[in-house]
Amino acid sequence: MTVVCAHEEAVLLSKYEITLRGEAGPTVRHAFAGFSVEVADGRTVLCGALPDQAALHGALDRIRDLGLELIEVRQLAAGPLGRQADD
């Protein structure tokens, strides 16, 4: 039996695709360990789920701090914590 407290809220994760100029090396891959990383045609695409806007801004701050050039940020989907969201 599962008991859910009335004050608990479902945690939704938003999935993001972040495109950067250049090909990611080990430092970028390590900095975004929770993201999938694809490199092609001089671009790096990071895909991952974040719980809120503060986490998104944290990821964007990390991009800035690493001196990377941001090309695009796209929100793909949102779903409950622990489940894969459909695109």
C-alpha positions in Angstrom: 0.0 0.0 0.0 1.3 3.4 -0.9 0.4 6.4 1.2 0.8 9.9 -0.2 0.7 12.9 2.1 -1.7 15.7 1.0 1.1 18.3 1.1 3.4 16.4 -1.3 3.5 17.5 -4.9 4.5 15.5 -7.9 7.9 16.6 -9.1 8.0 17.2 -12.8 11.2 17.2 -14.8 11.5 19.2 -18.0 13.7 17.7 -20.6 16.0 20.2 -22.4 18.2 20.1 -25.5 21.1 22.6 -25.3 23.2 23.2 -28.4 26.7 24.6 -28.1 29.2 25.7 -30.7 32.3 23.5 -30.8 33.0 19.9 -29.9 32.8 19.0 -26.3 35.9 17.6 -24.6 36.2 15.7 -21.3 35.8 18.9 -19.2 32.4 19.6 -20.7 31.3 16.0 -20.5 32.3 15.9 -16.8 30.5 19.2 -16.1 27.3 17.8 -17.6 27.6 14.2 -16.3 23.8 13.9 -16.0 23.2 14.8 -19.6 23.6 12.8 -22.8 26.3 14.4 -25.1 26.3 14.2 -28.9 29.0 15.8 -31.0 28.6 16.4 -34.7 29.3 19.0 -37.3 31.2 21.3 -35.0 28.4 21.4 -32.4 27.7 19.7 -29.1 24.1 18.8 -28.1 23.4 18.2 -24.4 20.1 16.5 -23.5 18.9 16.1 -20.0 16.1 16.5 -17.5 16.0 19.4 -15.0 13.5 19.9 -12.1 13.0 23.6 -12.3 14.1 27.0 -13.8 16.8 27.4 -11.1 18.5 24.2 -12.3 18.2 25.4 -15.9 19.9 28.7 -14.9 22.6 26.7 -13.1 23.3 24.7 -16.3 23.4 27.9 -18.3 25.8 29.5 -15.7 28.1 26.4 -16.1 28.1 26.9 -19.8 29.1 30.6 -19.4 31.7 29.7 -16.7 33.3 27.2 -19.1 33.5 29.8 -21.8 31.2 27.9 -24.2 29.1 29.5 -26.9 25.4 28.8 -26.5 23.5 28.4 -29.7 20.1 27.2 -28.7 18.0 25.9 -25.7 14.9 23.9 -26.3 12.4 22.5 -23.8 11.3 19.1 -25.1 9.0 17.6 -22.5 8.0 17.3 -18.9 7.2 14.2 -16.9 7.1 12.9 -13.3 10.3 12.3 -11.5 11.8 8.9 -12.2 9.9 8.4 -15.5 11.1 9.0 -19.0 9.0 11.8 -20.6 7.8 11.3 -24.2 9.0 13.8 -26.7 
